[in-house]
């Protein structure tokens, strides 16, 4: 074997840098490759981000390998989709109490990691 000295090179704020890069790409609509349509609106995003954040999107996008698919989401409200995208790109989102139940229901339906395991009101009562 080689006795050559190995060096460990570390990018200290790697996670936050990558996250803010993805956010910036989405803000600028650079390299967006999927459109989510719901409630008469459409949002552009990155397949790699959606797939990393949601097994639902990963399965769906793998099954539809076209270059820029348009995914139509029935029964998803515009404000919930917008908030979910903010969550997926930022790792956090602020939701008003009156929106929370619908938001979490949508997150469960779309299997968004970090939210899909949050119990809904109905489950809390059991």
N, C-alpha and C positions, 0 to 999 in steps of 0.2 A: 504493500500500500504506500500511498504518498504521505510523507511526514510534513507536508507543507502546512504552514501556519494558516489557520482559518480566522477570518474576521467577521464579527457580527455587526451589521450595519442596520441601524434602527431609525425609522421615521417616526418621531415622537408623537406628533398630532395626526397620525395616519387616519384614524377613524373620522375625526371631525373634518379633515381635509377632503377625504373622499366624499363624505356626506355633503359638504358644501359645494363640491364640484358637481355632484348630481343635481343638487338644487339649482345651481346656476345654469346647468345645461337645460333643465326644464323651463326655467324662467325665460331663457333666450330661445326656447324651442329648438335647440341644437340636438341633432341626432335622435329626435323623438321618432319612435317607430311603431307606435300603436295609438289608436284613438278609441276612447271610451265614450260611448253615446248613451245618455240617459235623460229622461225628463225634458226632452227637446233641446238639450245642450250637448256639447262635446268637449272632451278634455284630451290633450295629448300627453303621452307619458313614454317611458322607456320599458320595453319588455323585460330587460334584465332586472330593473328595480321591482316591477310588479311581481315577477317570478320569484325573486328573493324574499318578498314580503308575504306571498300568498300561494299556497299549494294549489288553490283553485285556479288562479291566473296561470300558474306554471303549467298545469295540465292542459288548460284551454289553449294556451299559446303554442305548446308543443304539438297539439293536435291540428293547429292551423298555421303551418309554417310559411304563410305568405309574408311578403316583405313588410307591408304596413297594414295589418288587419284593423278593421273597425269592429269593436266589440259592443254589441247592443245589450245594455243591462236593463231588463224590465224591473219595474217596481223599485227602482233606486232613485231617490230624490237628488236633485242637483247639489243641494247644500251638504248632503251626506257624502256624496262622491268627492266633492271638493275637499271636505274635511279629511276623508280617508287618504286622499293623495297627499295632503299636507302631512298627515301622520306618517305615511310611508317614506316620504322624502326628508322629513325633519326628525322623526322619532318621537314627536309629541304634537299634541293639538289641543286647543281650548274649545270646549263644547258647553253650550248653555244647557241648563237642566231640562228645559222643555224639548231639546233636540236629542238628549242623551239616549233614550230608549230606542228610538228609530236608528240612530247612528250605530249603536252596538249591535242591533239586529242585522243591519246591513254588513257590518264588519264580520259577524258570524257567518252570514250567507256567503260572503266572499273570502272567508277563511283568512282574514288578515292577521298575521302573526303579532302577538303582543296585545291583541284586542279580542280575538276569537275565543280566548279562554276566560274572558271576563263574564261572570254570570249576569244574565239579564234579570230585570225585576221579577218576572214570572218564576225564574229558577230560585231566586233568593227566598221566595215565599214558601217553597216546598220544605 
